[in-house]
C-alpha cells in the first residue's frame, strides 16, 4: 500500500475530510491522477512532453505526467540522464510554483537516501531553493505545506515548523493536523527514508530515541486534535508493528496506538469511528498475543 493509499484509508477510518485540502485547479484530473498517467508513458511519449515543455514551460500537466514517468518508470540507480531530468523538473517547480499542488506531490521529493531515486546533489540544490523561499512565504500556507512535505523525512524539525506555521494560518484546515500526526508518528518510529511505494525503508534507532521523537511524544500527549491523534495512532500501529523485530515490541506499539485513540475519543467524543478503531486495535493485539495455531500437515 502506498503512502497516498494508506492516507486515504486512515481518513475514512477516522471519518475525516480528504487530506489534500488544497484547491485542485490544474485540470479536471488531479495531480495524483496525472502522475499515474505518467507512470504508463512510453519513452517516446515522455520525450514528446519534454519537447512540449521547451515551448511552454508553464504546462504543469505535462510536468506532473513526467514526474510520474521518472518516479515509476525509472527504477535503476545510476541513470544520469533520467536523474538530471527529474531534478530539473522539481527544481523548476520549487522556483516557479512553490505553492502548486504538483510541487507538493510525493513524486516531487528528492531523497538523500532510501530508494532507487536517491539524488544527494539534487537534494542539496532543492534544499537551498526551499530555504530561500521560506521567509518570503511565511504567510502562504500552500508553500509551507509543500516545504514540509519535501523535508518530512530528512529534516523533521524544519517540516514541523512549517506545518505549525501553516496550522496557525489555517487553524480550521484539518490537513495540517493530519500531517502533524503523520510527522510525529514517523519521528517516534525513527523513520528517515521512504521507498517509491511510500513505505519506510530506513529506521534510525538513534533518532527514535532522540530529541525530535521526545518532542513528538510530548506534542501528541498534549494534543486535543482527534485528527492528529488518529493519524499518529494508525501510523504507529501499521508501521510500528511492521518494523518491530519482536512480538513484544509489536504489542508495545499497539498499546501506544490504543492510548492515542482513547485520547482522541476523549477529545472528539461525537466521532462514531472510535469504537471501530479501538476494536480493530484490540483484535490485532489479541492476534499478536495469542496467534491461531498452525494446522498440522
Protein Blocks (a to p, Z undefined) as FASTA:
>chain_A
ZZklmmmmmmmmnopacfblcccfkbmbdfklmmmmmmmpcfklmmmmmmmmmmmmmlmk
lmmmmmmmmmmmmmcghilklmmmmmmmmmmmmmmmmmbmklmpmklpccfbhpakbcfk
lmmmmmmmmmmmmmmmmmbmklmmmmmmmmmmmmmmlmmmmmmmmmmmmmmlmklmmmmm
mmmmmmmnopabdcfkopafbdcfklmmmmklmmmmmmmmmpcbfklmmmmmmmmmmmmm
mmpmbfklmmmmmmmmmmmmmmmmmmmmmlmklmmmmmmmmmmmmmmmmccddddZZ
